[in-house]
């Protein structure tokens, strides 16, 4: 088995973060490294360029899906999420804030237009899932209100 260059994997993950890409693949000397990011977590996979038998995978940890929470406010479109109305201004909402139905909790920039994301439920903000300036996909969880 080929030794995996963990520093190279870290560098590739940094490229993902810096560019907003969701996936990058690098191949050198028979070793192919693919680093991919999903909405909920980061996943790093390294595979040989030639197929090899795959051993049994360890049991997956139980992950609570924020999208399943009835108070989750989801991205209504693909774009870039902003938690501030403008740089240097206070955030639309913070954890612990009480929000009303229709209150703006974020903005999504799509095609150079800023679209408000409004609370669909009144309650207390218990979690802010997305980071300011992060790219988001349609239906991706942004904020949880309970």
Secondary structure by P-SEA (a helix, b strand, c coil): ccccaaaaaaaaaaaaaaccccbbbbbcccbbbbbbbcccbbbbbbbccccccccccccccccccccccccccccccbbbbbcccccccccccccccccccccccbbbbcccbbbbbbbccccccccccccccccccccccccccc
